[in-house]
Amino acid sequence: MMFRATARHPALILDDVRGARKMLSGVARVTALEGSRHLTELVGAPVHLKCENLQRTGSFKLRGAYVRISGLSPVERAAGVVAASAGNHAQGVALASSLLGVRSTVFMPVGAPLPKVAATQEYGAEVRLHGQVVDETLAAAQEYAERTGAVFIHPFDHPDIIAGQGTVGLEILEQCPEVRTIVVGIGGGGLAAGIAVAVKALRPDIRIVGVQAEGAAAYPPSLAAGHPVSLDNPVTMADGIKVGRPGDVPFAVIEELVDEVRTVTENELSSALLLCLERAKLVVEPAGASPVAALLSDPDAFRGPVVAVLSGGNVDPLLMQRVLRHGMSAAGRYLSLRLRLTDRPGALATLLAALTVADANVLDIGHVRTDPRLGLTEVEVDLHLETKGPRHCEEVEAALRAEGYRVIG
């Protein structure tokens, strides 16, 4: 099976993906497929996690980058390569270039996570920071290629890149031959397109579901229009899928072979990342957690067995800290309250004792004494508590009311 070929979009077939797999032997890892008991119970069918977050460089991107650069002529290799990326493709290109003895320059957005920048440099690339979003960074890298003669290695819009990413699909079929649904995050579309080419050729009955962040979802309007549509200002914490326009080549594949594209919210991404960390003991970046977010948001929509592709694990520790707080809040693990009580010695100690009985952990506490709404002897106390979930939040609030506290917010 192949998708419709045009002069602009050369056909990709199963043999391209199989050839890429031979090329990647000894370079890319065959990553683990791990079962998830929690997601299995939620979906009501077996759910497995394809752990590309454990791939070399921390994401699937090495696969496509290595295949693309391997196909360059000696003259092209001598000119060097240039790429643009928020981080994962950057590291894939840097490592692939080093393994193949090719000089690499990588453009990254100004706000790219520092660990990704440092890792890209350590893999041997020269890093240049430019632009606020990937599309601006792409333009700078393309201009550099035209000016210097370096070969531009697109993160998703090239058949060789897609063929390399498609090797993930071949591994899934071997590791879980009974799979009925594959869920994969979509940014530009290279990974989803590659998996679709490989899987639909061998098992056209398997349903492939793409997932985008709600604030950076260019595929739904593009599919509706029948051609790639650009977003003015994509916004999401999932920088790995924060792409403002689908690639022409992957779009043609996804339009024909991917069964559905869903969107997930930032809250759902946070909750998914937290679940991967707590339940699966896997460090996954928000983009990599997007398939899990889709399962959490609508578990009844997926026929099992399901394989969710965890596409990357390169997450900035500072972002991880913020996302974990956000995810815990979305999961009802934090409770913020404002109480009004009498300003007298021992009042705070009595309140803390009540919270101890309710088994709530105080994270932060603040006093407000100067609000004109307060009486002469009144004080407002802002509490930020760690709880065990939504039901515990209700129990804590009920316990405080039972002790006579006035909860005002």
C-alpha positions in Angstrom: 0.0 0.0 0.0 1.2 3.5 -0.7 -0.4 7.0 -0.5 -1.2 8.9 -3.6 2.0 10.2 -5.2 2.3 13.4 -7.1 5.3 15.2 -8.6 5.6 17.2 -5.4 5.0 14.3 -3.0 7.0 11.2 -4.0 5.4 8.0 -2.8 6.5 6.2 0.3 6.0 2.5 0.5 6.7 -0.3 3.0 10.0 -1.1 1.3 11.3 2.4 2.1 10.6 1.8 5.8 12.2 -1.6 5.7 15.3 -0.2 4.0 15.5 2.5 6.7 15.3 -0.2 9.4 18.4 -2.0 7.9 20.2 1.3 7.8 19.4 1.9 11.5 20.6 -1.5 12.6 23.1 -0.9 15.4 22.4 2.8 15.5 18.8 3.2 16.9 17.6 1.0 19.8 14.6 -1.2 19.5 12.8 0.5 22.4 10.7 -1.4 25.0 7.0 -1.9 24.9 5.7 -1.7 28.4 2.2 -2.6 29.7 0.2 -0.1 31.7 -2.1 -1.6 34.3 -3.7 1.7 35.1 -4.5 2.6 31.5 -5.6 -0.9 30.8 -8.2 -0.7 33.6 -9.3 2.7 32.4 -9.7 1.8 28.7 -11.1 -1.7 29.5 -8.5 -3.3 27.1 -4.7 -3.9 27.1 -2.7 -0.7 26.8 1.0 -0.7 26.0 3.5 2.2 26.0 6.1 2.3 23.2 9.0 3.9 25.0 10.7 6.1 22.4 11.6 8.3 25.4 14.3 5.7 26.1 15.7 6.0 22.5 19.2 7.4 22.0 19.0 11.2 22.4 15.8 10.7 24.3 13.4 10.6 21.3 12.5 8.9 18.0 14.1 11.7 16.0 17.5 10.0 15.6 15.8 7.4 13.3 14.7 9.9 10.6 17.8 12.1 10.9 20.2 9.2 10.4 18.4 7.9 7.4 18.2 11.3 5.8 21.9 12.1 6.3 23.0 8.6 5.3 21.4 9.2 1.9 23.5 12.3 1.1 26.2 12.2 -1.6 29.9 12.7 -0.7 29.7 16.2 -2.1 26.6 17.0 0.1 28.2 15.6 3.2 31.3 17.7 2.6 29.1 20.8 2.6 27.7 19.9 6.0 24.1 19.9 7.2 21.8 22.4 8.9 18.6 21.8 10.9 16.1 23.6 13.0 14.3 22.2 16.0 13.0 22.9 19.5 15.3 20.2 20.7 14.6 16.6 19.8 15.3 16.8 16.1 18.3 19.0 17.0 19.8 16.2 19.1 19.0 13.5 16.5 20.7 15.5 13.7 23.7 16.3 15.9 24.3 12.6 16.9 23.5 11.3 13.4 26.0 13.8 11.9 28.7 12.9 14.4 28.2 9.2 13.7 28.5 9.8 10.0 31.4 12.3 10.2 29.3 15.2 8.9 29.6 18.8 10.2 26.3 20.1 11.6 24.8 23.4 12.5 21.5 23.5 14.4 19.1 26.5 14.8 16.9 26.4 17.9 14.3 28.8 19.2 15.4 31.4 21.7 13.3 29.7 24.4 14.5 26.2 23.8 15.0 24.2 27.1 18.6 24.6 28.2 19.2 20.9 28.7 18.2 20.3 25.0 20.6 23.1 23.9 23.5 21.6 25.9 22.8 18.1 24.8 22.8 19.2 21.1 26.1 20.9 21.6 27.6 17.8 23.4 26.5 15.6 20.4 28.8 17.8 18.2 26.6 20.4 16.6 27.1 24.2 16.5 23.9 25.7 18.0 22.5 29.0 17.0 19.4 30.5 18.8 16.9 32.3 16.6 13.1 32.9 16.6 10.4 32.3 19.2 8.7 29.4 17.5 9.9 26.5 15.3 8.6 28.0 12.1 10.8 31.1 12.6 13.7 28.9 13.4 13.0 26.8 10.3 13.1 29.9 8.1 16.5 31.0 9.6 18.0 27.5 9.0 16.7 27.5 5.4 18.3 30.9 4.8 21.5 29.6 6.2 21.4 26.6 3.8 20.9 28.8 0.8 23.7 31.1 1.8 26.3 28.4 2.7 25.4 25.4 0.6 24.8 23.2 3.7 22.1 20.6 3.2 18.9 21.4 5.1 17.6 18.5 7.2 13.9 19.2 7.7 12.5 17.8 10.9 9.5 16.1 9.2 8.9 17.2 5.6 11.0 14.7 3.7 10.4 11.1 2.6 13.7 9.8 4.2 12.8 11.4 7.5 9.3 9.8 7.4 10.8 6.4 6.4 13.1 6.5 9.4 10.3 7.4 11.8 8.2 4.6 10.3 10.6 2.0 11.8 8.7 2.6 15.1 5.6 1.1 13.4 7.5 -2.0 12.3 8.7 -2.6 15.9 5.1 -2.1 17.3 3.8 -4.8 14.9 6.5 -7.2 16.0 6.2 -6.4 19.7 2.4 -6.4 19.9 1.0 -8.3 16.8 -2.5 -8.2 18.3 -2.6 -4.4 18.4 -5.9 -2.8 17.2 -5.2 0.9 17.8 -2.0 3.0 17.7 -2.1 6.5 19.3 0.7 8.9 18.4 1.4 12.6 18.9 1.5 14.9 15.9 3.5 18.1 15.4 4.6 18.4 11.8 3.5 14.8 11.2 6.6 12.9 10.4 6.2 10.2 13.1 2.5 9.6 12.5 3.0 9.5 8.7 5.9 7.0 9.0 4.0 4.7 11.3 0.9 4.9 9.1 2.9 3.9 5.9 4.4 0.9 7.7 1.4 -0.3 9.6 -1.3 0.3 7.0 0.7 -1.7 4.4 0.8 -4.7 6.7 -2.3 -4.3 8.8 -4.8 -2.0 7.2 -7.3 -3.0 9.9 -5.3 -1.2 12.7 -6.7 2.2 13.6 -4.2 5.0 13.8 -5.1 8.0 15.9 -3.0 11.2 15.9 -3.0 13.6 18.8 -2.3 17.4 18.9 -2.2 19.9 21.7 -5.3 22.0 21.5 -3.4 25.3 21.3 -1.2 24.0 18.4 -3.6 21.9 16.4 -2.9 22.7 12.8 -4.0 19.3 11.4 -7.8 19.5 12.1 -8.3 22.7 10.1 -5.8 21.5 7.5 -7.6 18.2 7.0 -10.9 20.1 6.8 -9.5 22.4 4.1 -7.7 19.6 2.2 -4.3 21.3 2.4 -1.9 22.4 5.1 -3.2 25.5 7.0 -0.9 27.7 9.1 -1.7 28.7 12.7 -0.9 32.3 13.6 0.3 31.7 17.1 0.5 28.1 18.3 0.7 27.9 22.1 1.3 24.8 24.2 3.7 23.5 26.9 4.4 20.6 24.5 7.2 22.2 22.6 7.9 18.9 20.7 4.6 19.2 18.8 4.3 23.0 18.8 4.3 23.3 15.0 2.3 26.0 13.2 1.9 24.2 9.8 1.8 20.6 8.8 4.5 19.4 6.5 3.4 18.9 2.9 4.8 15.3 2.6 3.5 14.0 6.0 0.1 15.8 5.4 -0.5 13.8 2.2 0.2 10.6 4.1 -1.9 11.5 7.2 -4.8 12.7 5.1 -5.0 9.3 3.5 -3.9 6.8 6.1 -4.4 8.2 9.6 -8.0 7.5 10.8 -8.5 10.3 13.2 -6.7 13.3 14.7 -7.7 14.4 18.3 -6.8 17.3 20.4 -5.9 17.4 24.1 -5.8 20.3 26.6 -2.9 21.5 28.7 -4.6 20.1 31.8 -4.8 16.7 30.1 -1.2 16.9 29.1 -0.1 17.7 32.6 -2.2 14.8 34.0 -0.7 12.4 31.5 2.8 13.4 32.3 2.2 13.0 36.0 0.6 9.5 35.3 3.6 8.4 33.3 5.9 9.5 36.1 3.9 8.1 39.0 2.4 4.9 37.6 4.8 3.9 34.8 8.0 5.3 36.4 8.8 6.9 33.0 10.1 10.5 32.4 8.2 11.8 29.4 8.0 15.3 28.0 4.5 16.8 27.4 4.6 16.1 23.6 5.5 12.5 24.4 2.6 12.2 26.9 0.0 13.4 24.4 -1.2 9.9 23.4 -1.7 9.1 27.1 -3.6 12.4 27.5 -5.9 11.3 24.7 -6.6 8.0 26.5 -7.3 9.8 29.7 -9.7 12.3 28.1 -11.9 9.7 26.4 -10.9 6.2 27.4 -14.0 4.6 25.8 -13.0 5.8 22.3 -10.1 3.4 21.8 -10.5 -0.3 20.8 -7.8 -2.4 22.3 -5.2 -3.6 22.5 -3.8 -0.1 22.3 -0.2 1.1 21.8 0.5 4.7 22.9 3.8 6.0 21.5 5.8 8.0 24.1 7.7 9.9 21.5 10.2 11.7 23.8 11.6 12.2 27.3 13.7 15.4 27.0 12.0 17.7 29.4 13.5 20.8 31.1 13.6 20.2 34.8 12.0 23.6 35.4 9.2 22.8 33.0 8.8 19.4 34.7 8.4 21.1 38.1 5.7 23.5 36.7 4.0 20.7 34.8 3.9 18.4 37.8 2.3 21.2 39.9 -0.1 21.8 37.1 -0.9 18.1 36.7 -1.4 17.6 40.5 -3.7 20.6 40.5 -5.7 19.2 37.6 -5.9 15.8 39.3 -7.3 17.5 42.5 -4.1 17.0 44.5 -3.9 20.6 45.5 -6.5 22.7 47.3 -6.4 26.4 47.7 -8.7 28.0 50.4 -9.2 31.4 52.0 -10.5 31.4 55.5 -11.7 34.2 57.8 -11.0 33.8 61.5 -10.5 35.8 64.6 -7.0 37.4 65.0 -6.0 36.1 68.4 -3.0 34.2 69.8 -3.2 30.4 69.0 -5.8 30.8 66.2 -3.3 29.7 63.6 -2.1 26.7 65.7 -5.7 25.6 66.1 -6.3 25.8 62.4 -3.1 23.8 61.6 -4.2 21.2 64.2 -7.5 20.8 62.3 -5.7 20.4 59.0 -3.5 17.7 60.6 -6.6 15.8 61.7 -7.9 16.1 58.1 -4.6 14.7 56.8 -3.9 17.7 54.6 -0.3 18.8 54.0 0.2 22.6 54.2 2.4 23.8 51.3 2.0 27.5 51.8 0.2 29.9 54.1 -0.4 33.6 54.0 -2.1 36.3 56.2 -4.2 39.2 55.0 -4.8 41.9 57.7 -5.3 45.1 55.8 -8.3 44.4 53.6 -11.0 47.0 54.3 -13.6 44.3 54.3 -12.1 42.8 57.4 -13.3 43.7 60.9 -11.0 45.0 63.5 -10.2 41.6 65.0 -10.5 39.6 61.8 -7.7 38.1 59.6 -7.9 36.2 56.4 -5.7 33.2 55.9 -4.7 31.9 52.4 -4.0 28.1 52.4 -2.4 26.0 49.7 -2.7 22.3 50.6 -1.6 19.0 49.2 -4.4 16.5 49.2 -5.0 12.9 48.0 -7.5 13.8 45.3 -10.9 15.5 44.6 -12.8 13.5 47.2 -10.2 14.3 49.9 -10.4 18.0 48.9 -14.1 17.9 49.7 -13.5 16.1 52.9 -10.9 18.7 54.1 -13.2 21.6 53.3 -16.1 19.9 55.1 -13.9 19.2 58.1 -13.0 22.9 58.3 -16.6 24.0 58.1 -17.5 21.5 60.8 -14.9 23.1 63.1 -16.6 26.5 62.5 -14.3 28.0 60.0 -15.7 30.3 57.4 -14.5 29.3 54.0 -14.8 32.4 51.7 -12.8 31.2 48.6 
